[in-house]
Amino acid sequence: MSSREKSSQLWDWIKAIGIALILALLIKNFLFEQYVVYGESMMPTIENGNRLIVNKLGYNIGEPKRFDLIVFHANSQEDYIKRVIGMPGEHIEYVNDHLFINGKQVDEPYLDDYKKQVTNGNLTGDFTLEEVTGKKVIPKGKVFVMGDNRLHSIDSRHIGLVDESKIVGEVNLRYWPMEELKVIK
């Protein structure tokens, strides 16, 4: 092989590696990102140590939907995973372990098994949006989020409403541990 052919082959490898790195950066920054869960605020749906794939694309071009599992920037050092409960323009309250949105009861089937495990009291304590945020309705550009482990979750009841611009993306897949591989809906 001539030195010209070796040089051409080396240049082809450099270009291929460069393109692969650019694609990896684009995918990580704009499409998907992996997260490791720390804490138990989303149990039993998501558990400590689970590894997740977060779809960032939908949240760059759209709005969150009720009951989406989202990752958001809680502060400058931490991202949280929580479930979207309340949307802009809505009033929410919990009464006797039931969610009411604009005065109408809304089922939360993802909590059914967990509610059965609570032996005394309710999984979700009673509150109104006004009591925890001082607002009558959720303002435009904000959402109200909660962890599924309502007894042990720092969420909008504590940190307030989440600005939609702080949302990283929606959790789409749990890939670790492998025996719990699951598309999240």
C-alpha atoms as a printed R data frame, in Angstrom:
    type eleno elety resid chain resno       x      y      z
1   ATOM     1    CA   MET     A     1   0.000  0.000  0.000
2   ATOM     2    CA   SER     A     2   1.402  3.367 -0.986
3   ATOM     3    CA   SER     A     3   1.780  6.266  1.437
4   ATOM     4    CA   ARG     A     4  -0.916  8.151 -0.493
5   ATOM     5    CA   GLU     A     5  -3.363  5.248  0.011
6   ATOM     6    CA   LYS     A     6  -2.440  5.049  3.735
7   ATOM     7    CA   SER     A     7  -2.983  8.781  4.103
8   ATOM     8    CA   SER     A     8  -6.345  8.555  2.323
9   ATOM     9    CA   GLN     A     9  -7.413  5.648  4.518
10  ATOM    10    CA   LEU     A    10  -6.371  7.512  7.689
11  ATOM    11    CA   TRP     A    11  -8.307 10.592  6.554
12  ATOM    12    CA   ASP     A    12 -11.399  8.402  5.926
13  ATOM    13    CA   TRP     A    13 -11.151  7.058  9.488
14  ATOM    14    CA   ILE     A    14 -10.778 10.553 10.936
15  ATOM    15    CA   LYS     A    15 -13.860 11.732  9.015
16  ATOM    16    CA   ALA     A    16 -15.899  8.701 10.129
17  ATOM    17    CA   ILE     A    17 -14.952  9.188 13.784
18  ATOM    18    CA   GLY     A    18 -15.666 12.925 13.543
19  ATOM    19    CA   ILE     A    19 -19.113 12.314 12.043
20  ATOM    20    CA   ALA     A    20 -19.882  9.695 14.717
21  ATOM    21    CA   LEU     A    21 -18.904 12.135 17.504
22  ATOM    22    CA   ILE     A    22 -21.029 14.925 16.012
23  ATOM    23    CA   LEU     A    23 -24.020 12.574 15.695
24  ATOM    24    CA   ALA     A    24 -23.561 11.363 19.286
25  ATOM    25    CA   LEU     A    25 -23.486 14.953 20.552
26  ATOM    26    CA   LEU     A    26 -26.577 15.892 18.533
27  ATOM    27    CA   ILE     A    27 -28.497 12.867 19.799
28  ATOM    28    CA   LYS     A    28 -27.507 13.528 23.428
29  ATOM    29    CA   ASN     A    29 -28.201 17.255 23.317
30  ATOM    30    CA   PHE     A    30 -31.393 17.292 21.265
31  ATOM    31    CA   LEU     A    31 -33.035 13.864 21.141
32  ATOM    32    CA   PHE     A    32 -32.347 11.457 24.012
33  ATOM    33    CA   GLU     A    33 -30.465 11.327 27.264
34  ATOM    34    CA   GLN     A    34 -29.969  8.631 29.861
35  ATOM    35    CA   TYR     A    35 -30.608  9.211 33.558
36  ATOM    36    CA   VAL     A    36 -29.945  7.232 36.712
37  ATOM    37    CA   VAL     A    37 -32.668  7.515 39.365
38  ATOM    38    CA   TYR     A    38 -31.567  8.489 42.864
39  ATOM    39    CA   GLY     A    39 -34.202  8.246 45.571
40  ATOM    40    CA   GLU     A    40 -37.580  6.668 46.098
41  ATOM    41    CA   SER     A    41 -40.027  9.471 45.237
42  ATOM    42    CA   MET     A    42 -41.377  7.659 42.158
43  ATOM    43    CA   MET     A    43 -41.758  4.195 43.701
44  ATOM    44    CA   PRO     A    44 -43.216  1.792 42.781
45  ATOM    45    CA   THR     A    45 -43.258  3.026 39.155
46  ATOM    46    CA   ILE     A    46 -39.561  3.921 39.055
47  ATOM    47    CA   GLU     A    47 -37.102  2.761 41.710
48  ATOM    48    CA   ASN     A    48 -33.753  3.902 43.081
49  ATOM    49    CA   GLY     A    49 -30.970  2.836 40.725
50  ATOM    50    CA   ASN     A    50 -33.188  2.434 37.639
51  ATOM    51    CA   ARG     A    51 -31.664  3.715 34.413
52  ATOM    52    CA   LEU     A    52 -33.945  5.595 32.056
53  ATOM    53    CA   ILE     A    53 -33.987  6.991 28.552
54  ATOM    54    CA   VAL     A    54 -35.508 10.478 28.377
55  ATOM    55    CA   ASN     A    55 -36.983 11.727 25.109
56  ATOM    56    CA   LYS     A    56 -36.027 15.388 24.787
57  ATOM    57    CA   LEU     A    57 -37.488 15.973 21.328
58  ATOM    58    CA   GLY     A    58 -41.169 16.163 22.290
59  ATOM    59    CA   TYR     A    59 -40.491 18.791 24.914
60  ATOM    60    CA   ASN     A    60 -38.554 20.985 22.527
61  ATOM    61    CA   ILE     A    61 -41.547 21.245 20.200
62  ATOM    62    CA   GLY     A    62 -44.588 20.625 22.389
63  ATOM    63    CA   GLU     A    63 -46.128 20.769 25.810
64  ATOM    64    CA   PRO     A    64 -46.246 18.143 28.527
65  ATOM    65    CA   LYS     A    65 -49.367 16.038 28.895
66  ATOM    66    CA   ARG     A    66 -51.151 15.005 32.061
67  ATOM    67    CA   PHE     A    67 -49.549 12.011 33.778
68  ATOM    68    CA   ASP     A    68 -46.349 12.162 31.681
69  ATOM    69    CA   LEU     A    69 -43.252 11.184 33.652
70  ATOM    70    CA   ILE     A    70 -40.841 14.054 33.135
71  ATOM    71    CA   VAL     A    71 -37.318 15.006 34.106
72  ATOM    72    CA   PHE     A    72 -36.808 18.678 34.942
73  ATOM    73    CA   HIS     A    73 -34.133 20.942 36.366
74  ATOM    74    CA   ALA     A    74 -35.171 21.325 40.014
75  ATOM    75    CA   ASN     A    75 -32.218 23.602 40.740
76  ATOM    76    CA   SER     A    76 -28.754 24.276 39.346
77  ATOM    77    CA   GLN     A    77 -27.370 20.965 40.668
78  ATOM    78    CA   GLU     A    78 -30.269 18.494 40.475
79  ATOM    79    CA   ASP     A    79 -32.766 17.104 38.016
80  ATOM    80    CA   TYR     A    80 -35.938 15.473 39.359
81  ATOM    81    CA   ILE     A    81 -38.262 12.899 37.850
82  ATOM    82    CA   LYS     A    82 -41.946 13.442 38.631
83  ATOM    83    CA   ARG     A    83 -45.395 12.950 37.130
84  ATOM    84    CA   VAL     A    84 -47.312 15.862 35.579
85  ATOM    85    CA   ILE     A    85 -50.571 16.217 37.526
86  ATOM    86    CA   GLY     A    86 -51.844 19.724 36.767
87  ATOM    87    CA   MET     A    87 -51.708 21.729 33.546
88  ATOM    88    CA   PRO     A    88 -51.912 25.475 32.853
89  ATOM    89    CA   GLY     A    89 -55.354 26.950 33.531
90  ATOM    90    CA   GLU     A    90 -56.383 24.165 35.904
91  ATOM    91    CA   HIS     A    91 -57.299 24.129 39.566
92  ATOM    92    CA   ILE     A    92 -56.300 20.967 41.411
93  ATOM    93    CA   GLU     A    93 -57.049 19.564 44.822
94  ATOM    94    CA   TYR     A    94 -56.852 16.263 46.651
95  ATOM    95    CA   VAL     A    95 -59.695 15.150 48.879
96  ATOM    96    CA   ASN     A    96 -59.711 11.774 50.635
97  ATOM    97    CA   ASP     A    97 -56.966 10.389 48.339
98  ATOM    98    CA   HIS     A    98 -58.737 11.487 45.129
99  ATOM    99    CA   LEU     A    99 -57.523 13.985 42.546
100 ATOM   100    CA   PHE     A   100 -59.951 16.686 41.446
101 ATOM   101    CA   ILE     A   101 -59.200 18.883 38.455
102 ATOM   102    CA   ASN     A   102 -61.495 21.869 38.010
103 ATOM   103    CA   GLY     A   103 -63.930 20.181 40.408
104 ATOM   104    CA   LYS     A   104 -64.102 16.843 38.544
105 ATOM   105    CA   GLN     A   105 -62.595 13.650 39.938
106 ATOM   106    CA   VAL     A   106 -59.789 12.217 37.792
107 ATOM   107    CA   ASP     A   107 -58.603  8.618 38.187
108 ATOM   108    CA   GLU     A   108 -54.932  7.843 38.757
109 ATOM   109    CA   PRO     A   109 -54.734  4.120 37.896
110 ATOM   110    CA   TYR     A   110 -50.941  4.040 38.272
111 ATOM   111    CA   LEU     A   111 -51.474  4.519 42.040
112 ATOM   112    CA   ASP     A   112 -54.034  1.715 42.576
113 ATOM   113    CA   ASP     A   113 -51.559 -0.948 43.757
114 ATOM   114    CA   TYR     A   114 -49.645  1.525 45.909
115 ATOM   115    CA   LYS     A   115 -52.829  2.779 47.636
116 ATOM   116    CA   LYS     A   116 -53.582 -0.807 48.699
117 ATOM   117    CA   GLN     A   117 -50.236 -0.946 50.536
118 ATOM   118    CA   VAL     A   118 -51.038  2.070 52.729
119 ATOM   119    CA   THR     A   119 -52.355  0.610 55.983
120 ATOM   120    CA   ASN     A   120 -53.305  3.758 57.851
121 ATOM   121    CA   GLY     A   121 -54.399  7.017 56.284
122 ATOM   122    CA   ASN     A   122 -54.169  8.107 52.676
123 ATOM   123    CA   LEU     A   123 -51.366  7.933 50.142
124 ATOM   124    CA   THR     A   124 -51.944 11.577 49.212
125 ATOM   125    CA   GLY     A   125 -52.868 14.035 51.924
126 ATOM   126    CA   ASP     A   126 -55.650 16.547 51.314
127 ATOM   127    CA   PHE     A   127 -54.615 19.913 49.847
128 ATOM   128    CA   THR     A   128 -55.684 22.566 47.365
129 ATOM   129    CA   LEU     A   129 -53.598 24.370 44.793
130 ATOM   130    CA   GLU     A   130 -54.086 27.613 46.731
131 ATOM   131    CA   GLU     A   131 -52.750 26.060 49.940
132 ATOM   132    CA   VAL     A   132 -49.491 24.863 48.405
133 ATOM   133    CA   THR     A   133 -48.803 27.517 45.739
134 ATOM   134    CA   GLY     A   134 -50.958 30.522 46.589
135 ATOM   135    CA   LYS     A   135 -52.489 30.364 43.077
136 ATOM   136    CA   LYS     A   136 -56.134 29.716 42.148
137 ATOM   137    CA   VAL     A   137 -55.147 28.137 38.816
138 ATOM   138    CA   ILE     A   138 -51.867 26.966 37.335
139 ATOM   139    CA   PRO     A   139 -50.395 29.844 35.277
140 ATOM   140    CA   LYS     A   140 -49.515 29.510 31.610
141 ATOM   141    CA   GLY     A   141 -46.076 27.951 31.104
142 ATOM   142    CA   LYS     A   142 -46.164 26.040 34.414
143 ATOM   143    CA   VAL     A   143 -47.139 22.525 35.531
144 ATOM   144    CA   PHE     A   144 -47.868 20.901 38.884
145 ATOM   145    CA   VAL     A   145 -45.858 17.699 39.435
146 ATOM   146    CA   MET     A   146 -45.897 14.954 42.055
147 ATOM   147    CA   GLY     A   147 -43.964 11.792 42.785
148 ATOM   148    CA   ASP     A   148 -45.899  8.522 42.813
149 ATOM   149    CA   ASN     A   149 -44.554  7.808 46.308
150 ATOM   150    CA   ARG     A   150 -46.706 10.598 47.695
151 ATOM   151    CA   LEU     A   151 -45.662 10.029 51.295
152 ATOM   152    CA   HIS     A   152 -41.960 10.516 50.467
153 ATOM   153    CA   SER     A   153 -41.714 12.904 47.524
154 ATOM   154    CA   ILE     A   154 -40.398 16.429 47.246
155 ATOM   155    CA   ASP     A   155 -42.591 17.826 44.496
156 ATOM   156    CA   SER     A   156 -44.796 20.816 43.662
157 ATOM   157    CA   ARG     A   157 -46.316 20.636 47.129
158 ATOM   158    CA   HIS     A   158 -42.859 21.676 48.402
159 ATOM   159    CA   ILE     A   159 -40.947 23.302 45.543
160 ATOM   160    CA   GLY     A   160 -43.873 24.970 43.793
161 ATOM   161    CA   LEU     A   161 -44.919 24.914 40.178
162 ATOM   162    CA   VAL     A   162 -42.412 23.807 37.531
163 ATOM   163    CA   ASP     A   163 -41.690 26.116 34.630
164 ATOM   164    CA   GLU     A   164 -42.136 24.268 31.328
165 ATOM   165    CA   SER     A   165 -38.815 25.708 30.143
166 ATOM   166    CA   LYS     A   166 -37.076 23.668 32.897
167 ATOM   167    CA   ILE     A   167 -38.407 20.360 31.544
168 ATOM   168    CA   VAL     A   168 -35.644 18.235 30.031
169 ATOM   169    CA   GLY     A   169 -37.960 15.615 28.527
170 ATOM   170    CA   GLU     A   170 -40.310 12.704 28.992
171 ATOM   171    CA   VAL     A   171 -39.247  9.339 30.390
172 ATOM   172    CA   ASN     A   172 -39.848  6.757 27.652
173 ATOM   173    CA   LEU     A   173 -37.878  3.680 28.650
174 ATOM   174    CA   ARG     A   174 -36.471  1.942 31.718
175 ATOM   175    CA   TYR     A   175 -33.522 -0.130 30.492
176 ATOM   176    CA   TRP     A   176 -31.885 -1.149 33.769
177 ATOM   177    CA   PRO     A   177 -32.136 -3.478 35.527
178 ATOM   178    CA   MET     A   178 -32.617 -5.601 32.410
179 ATOM   179    CA   GLU     A   179 -35.327 -7.767 33.976
180 ATOM   180    CA   GLU     A   180 -37.396 -4.578 34.411
181 ATOM   181    CA   LEU     A   181 -36.921 -3.349 30.828
182 ATOM   182    CA   LYS     A   182 -40.106 -1.464 30.064
183 ATOM   183    CA   VAL     A   183 -41.551  1.228 27.828
184 ATOM   184    CA   ILE     A   184 -42.955  3.865 30.196
185 ATOM   185    CA   LYS     A   185 -46.333  5.400 29.422
